[in-house]
Amino acid sequence: MTRHQPVTGSEYPAPAGARCVGACDPVEHFSVVLILRRQAADEFRALVDKLTANDPAAHPLSREDYERRFGASAEDIKRVEQFAHAHGLTVDHADAVARRVVLSGTVQQYNAAFGVDLQRFEHQIGKATYHFRQPSGPVHLPEDMHDVVTAVVGLDNRAKAKPHFRIVPTTAATASEAPAASGAPIRPPIRAARAVNRSFTPLQLADLYDFPAGDGSGQCIALVEMGGGYDTADLAAYFKALGVGSPRVEAVSVDQATNAPTGDANGPDGEVTLDVEIAGALAPAALIAVYFAPNSEAGFVDAVSAALHDSQRKPSVISISWGAPESAWSQQTLGALNDAMQTAVALGVTVCAASGDSGSSDGVDDGADHVDFPASSPYALGCGGTHIAASNGRVTSETVWGNGEDGATGGGVSGTFALPDWQKGLRVVRGTGGAGSLVRRGVPDVAADADPSTGYAVRVAGTETVVGGTSAVAPLWAALIARINATRSKPVGFANAKLYAQPDAFNDVTSGSNGDFSAAPGWDACTGLGTPVGSKVAAVLGSA
């Protein structure tokens, strides 16, 4: 009889206060995704190490070359298919390039196949009650499958995050937050303005940050979205008012999720529309591909994978405005997403990720510091936030976004990832404990305007409004990268090592804090290297 062993990192701890209400319906039917090991893993790792070290002899791969060298093997896919059939599970789809096998079956079949006991949970926050499904223990696999399968995602369907912000018209004076959905690992870091001092269009911010001329022609910017949608009438009116050509925007369905605007600007529609409008305004000749996926760990992994392996649209940069504290993710899913970020490095795709809007705690109420993932991945460009003041077309001052009541930029030191080479020798400044050496991955890498009180003028659900949050910074940086890519024969790809080597390409932000971390000359755990001097960033990356 084949022995089953637990998969490391597959535990799904229920959030504090959640209550188990019984076993799942044994005939409930849904899909799960098995992520497989890649071929030639040592060769792949060596390539990624060279690319992240900015080795001039290393070059990113074409998607066709990657497929030939580093997808899943036919033998491994066959082994997973045999495992599925032995347990009555259906193989819905096998993708060797993305190393994914999608299975479908019932609760009863999954319990037997993976040695789990799927339970129903509920969690009440205020007057709202959230429900989700998750295993009561780790996932188990036969011994001969442990090396083949690196993650099993989809057994946990924790309630997707409720947008904890409220977009308000610029004439309004207040905004309030709603609680995040219980057990949901993902949320959009986006906030509406409580009191708008001054708003900026994306074009005005591009001028303030000295963006190089360009429109992103020939590029594709991928936006990863976990719900909601955009209204084409909003986009057309917005771009017309800005006086820029309307970009081509395409919705890409992942796991049956679609562009589904509800007309509620306070929900995920605000996040989606914000991302499209900022990226589209700054790179109007680029294709804006919006990858819609269910708001779950499995949906997140699948959306990033879909963007990376899209051989039709071929995104050169991905913007991710969603995330969660590192501690909220199951370790296997965190590993699967970080692996996808490494694939981005190999393919020459830049990933810009928002660092979060809840300061140094990242919204975790345990008195400790936390950073947001995927911004904390050493293979992503983590994007933090500032408060900006300008006059006569020039920045007069810029400080850390750290208002407290209206949020604060995420940032700090990772509890998961080791110190990357390009951050060695840096120091981190704490508000109370002084400065010390940075010993693990520091977040963020870069920054831009994010304070809602000096936020972005956008149009959502037919209403002109002002929105802030680090979710605005990720598409702004993605558009800057797209402009630069349009001038090159090959995309920039992994940019961190190049940028850290040229700190003069940034406006250094030296004032303010996000809670436990303070700004300081050079890199800091609030605004990273600082905000872009776009022409200098283009010189650094354009010639690299």
C-alpha positions, 0 to 999 in steps of 0.5 A: 500500500502506497504511503502518504506523507504531508506536504510541507507548508500546506497547513491552512490555519483558520483566522483567529475567531473563526468557528468550525461549523462542520464537515463540508457537503461530501458531494460539493464539486469544485476544482483544484490545481496541482503545480508541478516541478520544472524540468532542468531546475538547477539550470533554471536557478542558475539563470535566475541568479545571473539575471538578478545579479545583473550579469551582462552575459545572462539574457532572458528567454523567449516564451518559446525557449522557456517552454522548450527548456523549463516546463513540466515533463510529460512523465510528471504530468502522466504521473499526476493523471494516473494519481487523479484517475486512481481517486476518481478525479477528472483531469480538466486541463494539463498545461506543461508550460505553466506546470499546472494540472487542473483536477475536478472532483467532490469533497469526498474524493478530495478527502480520500485523495489528499488525506484531508478533512474539508471543513466549513468555517464561519467568521463574524466581523461586526454584523457581517458573517463570512463563510469559507472551506478549508482542510483541517490539516495538511495536504497529503500525497503519496511518496512518489508524488512528493518530488513531482508536485510542489503545491496543491491549491484550491482546497481552501476557498476562504472568503474573498476580501471585501474592499476596505475603503470607500471612494468618495467624490472630491467634494466630500470631506470624509470616508470610512473603512469597512472590515476586511472579509474574514479569512480572506488572504487578499485585499486591494491596497486602495483608499479613498480620500478623507480630505483632499488637499490636492489631487493630480492626474496621472499625466501631472504626476508623470511631469512631476516625476520627469517621465521620459516621452513615450506612449508604451507603443508595442508593449503589453501591461498586464493587470492582475485583478481579483474581482470587480470590473471596469466600465468602458464608458468610464474609461472612454470619458476619462481618457477623453477628458485627459486628452489622450488616446484611449488604449486598447483594453482587453479583459482576460478570463482566468478560472471563469472569472470575468470583467464584472463591474457592479457599478459600486465604486466602493468595491473592487470596481474602484481598484480595477478602474484605477489600475486601468486608468493610470496605466492607460493614461501613461502608456496609451499606445500599450495594450492593457490586458486585465487578468480577472481571477477569483479572489482566492489563493488559487485564483491569484496563482493562476492569474499571475501564471496566465499573464506570464505564459500568455503567448498571444499578448506577451506582457512585458510588465505586470502590475499587481495592486493586491496582496496580504501579509506574508503571515496570511498565506499558506507557505506552499502558496507563497512558495508557488507565487514566489516561483512564478516571480522567478519565472517572470525574471527568466522571461524578462517580465518586470513585476510591480507590486503594491506594498500595502496601505496599513503601515508597518503592521500591514493590518495585522493586530498582533503588535508585530511588524509585517510586510505585504506579499507579493511585494516582499518577493525578492523578484518583485519591484515593491512599490511604496507610497508618499505624500507629495506637494507641488507648485508651478509644475515642480515637487516642493516637498515629498514625505512618507505617506503615514497619516495614520487615519487614512492609512500609511505605506506598507514597508518593513523587513520580510520574515520570509525571504533572505537578504538579496545581494542587491540590498546588502550593506543597507541599514534600516531605521526604526522609529524607536530603536535607531538604525541597524543593518538590514538582515532580510529582504527589505520592502519597498524598493521604490515609491510614488504619490499614494496619500489619498489627500494628494491622490489621483483624479480618476473616474469610477462608476460614472463619478469623478473622484480622488483615490490614493493607495499604493495600488496607484503606485504599481501601475504608475511604475508599470507604465514607466517601465512600459515607456522604457521597454518601447525604446529597447529591442528587449524589455528591461526585465528584472530591474531591482539590481540595476536600480539599487546600483544607481540611487541618484535616479531617485528623489530621496524621501527622508522625512516621515514614518509608516509606524515603526519604520522611519525615512532616512537618506538612501534606501528606507523601509517606507519609500525604498530608494525614493520616487522616480526621476523618470529620465534618469530611471530611463537612462539606467534601464534603457542602456542596461 
